[in-house]
Amino acid sequence: MLALDHLVISTEDLERGADEVAEKLGVPLEDGVRHPAFGTHNKLLSLGSDTYLEVIAVDPAAAKPRRPRWFGLDRFSGDTRLTNWAVRTKDLSNLMAMGAAGPGTAVAASWSGLRWTIVVPEDGQLPLDGIAPALLEWRSEAHPCHALPDRQVRLSQLTLSHPEVQQTYLPDDTRVQTTKGPYAIAATFDTPGGSVTL
């Protein structure tokens, strides 16, 4: 079974990008983690008990990683924007054997009691220009949402469009809507200040 885990907003500068997202949503983001293996860092926002939002950027203080950065960040430029999303499973090995993740490597990661494995394509870019989700499995009981304050922001809809959009390996989640057409990815949130789309 697949479940929507988190949304990925890419930015060229973490502080600036997080401030932009916070201003649009009307709530602050929390300090996240550094990912030494990928040379990135992030800020986080809870979207409820089991879903969150991640603003991620190349970490200028980190050493250059040995492999391409995840979420296509080596090629990212331009405005801060929603670029990717991730779904979680309890059986990542089986999904990989079925080819659900496409070409990629299962990478183990950990930070402050959190442990997870995520499938990262060899070039760092998720299929269908990021419309296809990253697949991950949490290896710890802890989840980022457990430590994040609840700012009363909730995802109401994730809209995905691509000429080659696929229905396979998507979570059974009414918030996730796919259409066949020009590339587009957008998320709409219910916030304390009203509906906001990023």
C-alpha positions, 0 to 999 in steps of 0.5 A: 500500500502506498501513502502520500508522504511529503511534498518537495519544494525546490529553491536556490537558497533555503532561507529565501525560499522558506521565507517565500513559502511561509509568507504565502501560507501564512505560517512559519517553517521549522528547521529541518536537516542536512543531508551530507550524502546529497549536499542538501538541507531543508526546512519543514512544515507539518501538513497533519499527522502523516504528511509534510512539506519540505523546502529543499536546496543545495547546501553551500556549506556541504562538500560536493556529493559523490553522486547526483543530488536527489530531486534533480537539484543539480539542474534546478534553477529559477523561482522557488516552486513545487517540483516533486513529491514522495510516497511511502510504502512498507514494502520498498524491496518488493516494489523495486523488484516490480520496477515501480521505482524505475532505474535507481538505487535504494539509499539509506539515510538517517538523522536524529532518530529518523531512519528511511530508505529512498529510491534515487535515480542514477541521474537524480531526476525522478521520472516524468520530470518529477511528476512520478513520485519518489518511493521511500520506506521509513525504517524507524517508528518516528516520522518527521510529523511527530516532531513538527508543530501543527500550524493547521495547514492541510493539503487539499489537492495535489494536481499532476499533469504530464503528456505521459502521466501514469496511474500506476504506483500512485497512492489511493488518495482522493487529494492526488489528481492526475491528467494527461496534458502539458507538464504541471504540478501544483498543490492547494492547501487549506491554511488559517488564512484561506486556500492557497495554491503553490 
